[in-house]
Amino acid sequence: MKQHTVIDSPYGPLTLVATDGVLSGLYMTDQRHRPPEETFGRPDGTPFAEATEELRAYFAGELKDFSTQLRLDGTPFQRSVWEQLRKIPYGETRSYGELADALGNPKASRAVGLANGKNPLGIIVPCHRVVGADGSLTGYGGGLQRKQRLLDFERGERGVQGAGGEGGMALF
């Protein structure tokens, strides 16, 4: 059974999706590879209390590592990439090649990029921390501007987070 809710964030509305009561999706508006809304299940905020509180703490600068239980549905390779993403420390970045090396397959950087782009739990599984080999910003399902803002926020540039969300909406 799937359920969903929408919460505000400094980066615009976030749609949280649970499958059988476990967080299985976190999607931004206009996100590439965002599933159709009719697949999110019925609206119900019940299973999202822990995730919502952890996201509030993250955006307040009080939380660096998420402990919310996750359901990562994907191929074995995608899940291995997403597990590597979770090992990138808060405020740091890794290149696609570094992730491929960590997986023991240095020639898989393109495949790592494709799996990274299909990450169903942005922010919590920090795909925004992946950059090009030269340190440049490369694709991000939520848009490069959001990616830059998330990286700046994690690096301690607090003015970015406090500047408001997409469209000037109210935040947490």
C-alpha positions in Angstrom: 0.0 0.0 0.0 1.3 3.5 -0.9 0.7 6.8 0.9 2.0 10.2 0.4 2.2 13.7 1.8 3.6 17.0 0.7 5.8 19.2 3.0 7.3 22.6 2.5 11.1 23.0 2.5 13.6 25.7 1.7 13.9 24.1 -1.8 10.2 24.0 -2.6 7.5 21.4 -1.8 8.7 17.9 -1.2 6.4 14.9 -1.8 7.1 12.0 0.5 5.9 8.6 -0.5 5.7 5.5 1.7 5.3 1.9 0.6 3.9 -0.4 3.3 4.6 2.4 5.9 8.3 2.8 4.9 9.7 5.9 3.2 10.3 5.0 -0.5 10.3 8.3 -2.2 11.1 12.0 -1.8 10.5 14.1 -4.8 10.9 17.8 -5.6 8.6 19.6 -8.0 9.7 19.5 -11.6 12.1 16.7 -10.8 13.4 14.7 -13.6 12.4 11.0 -13.2 9.6 12.0 -10.9 6.9 9.2 -11.1 3.4 10.2 -12.0 1.4 11.5 -9.0 -1.2 8.8 -9.4 1.5 6.2 -8.4 2.0 8.0 -5.0 -1.0 6.4 -3.3 -3.5 8.0 -1.1 -2.8 11.2 0.8 -2.0 10.4 4.4 0.7 12.0 6.6 0.7 9.2 9.2 3.8 7.3 8.2 6.0 10.4 7.7 6.4 11.8 11.2 10.0 10.7 11.6 11.1 11.7 8.1 9.4 15.1 8.4 11.1 15.7 11.8 14.5 14.7 10.4 14.1 16.9 7.3 13.1 19.8 9.6 16.3 19.2 11.7 18.4 18.9 8.5 17.1 22.1 7.1 17.7 23.8 10.4 21.3 22.7 10.3 20.8 20.4 13.3 21.1 17.0 11.5 23.8 15.6 9.2 22.9 12.0 9.0 19.4 10.6 8.4 18.3 7.5 10.3 14.7 7.2 8.9 14.1 3.6 7.7 14.1 3.6 3.9 12.8 1.3 1.2 15.1 1.6 -1.9 13.5 -0.1 -4.8 15.8 -0.5 -7.8 18.2 -2.9 -9.5 21.0 -4.4 -7.5 23.4 -2.0 -9.2 21.2 1.1 -8.5 20.9 0.1 -4.8 24.7 -0.3 -4.6 25.2 3.2 -6.0 22.6 4.6 -3.6 24.3 2.9 -0.7 27.6 4.6 -1.8 25.8 8.0 -1.9 24.8 7.5 1.7 28.5 7.2 2.6 29.4 10.6 1.3 29.9 12.8 4.4 27.7 15.9 4.9 29.3 18.9 3.2 31.6 16.9 1.0 31.3 15.8 -2.6 32.5 12.8 -4.7 32.8 12.4 -8.4 31.0 9.8 -10.5 34.4 8.2 -11.1 35.2 8.1 -7.3 31.9 6.3 -6.7 32.6 3.8 -9.5 36.0 3.1 -7.9 34.4 2.6 -4.6 32.1 0.0 -6.2 35.1 -1.8 -7.6 34.3 -0.9 -11.2 36.3 2.2 -12.3 34.9 2.1 -15.8 31.3 2.4 -14.5 31.1 6.2 -14.0 28.4 6.6 -16.7 26.3 3.8 -15.2 26.8 5.4 -11.7 25.5 8.7 -13.2 22.4 7.0 -14.5 21.7 5.3 -11.2 22.4 8.5 -9.4 19.7 10.2 -11.6 17.2 7.6 -10.7 17.6 8.0 -6.9 14.1 7.9 -5.5 15.0 9.6 -2.2 16.8 12.8 -3.0 18.3 14.8 -0.1 18.1 11.8 2.3 20.1 9.7 -0.1 22.4 12.7 -1.0 22.8 12.5 -4.8 23.3 16.3 -4.7 26.8 15.5 -3.4 28.0 14.0 -6.7 30.0 16.3 -9.0 32.0 16.0 -12.2 35.6 14.8 -12.2 36.8 18.4 -12.3 34.5 19.4 -9.4 31.9 21.1 -11.6 28.2 20.7 -11.1 26.6 18.2 -13.4 23.1 17.0 -13.8 20.7 16.9 -10.9 17.1 15.8 -11.1 16.0 18.7 -9.0 17.9 21.2 -11.1 21.4 22.6 -10.9 20.3 25.7 -8.9 18.8 23.5 -6.1 22.0 21.3 -6.2 24.2 24.4 -5.7 22.0 25.7 -2.9 22.1 22.3 -1.1 25.8 22.1 -1.4 26.3 25.7 -0.2 23.9 25.0 2.7 25.9 21.9 3.8 29.2 23.9 3.5 27.9 26.4 6.0 26.7 29.2 3.8 23.6 29.8 5.9 22.4 32.8 3.9 21.4 30.4 1.1 19.0 28.3 3.2 17.5 31.4 4.8 16.8 33.1 1.5 13.5 31.3 1.1 12.2 28.5 -1.0 11.2 28.2 -4.6 8.5 30.8 -5.3 8.9 32.5 -1.9 6.7 30.0 -0.1 6.5 29.6 3.6 9.1 27.2 5.1 9.0 24.7 8.0 
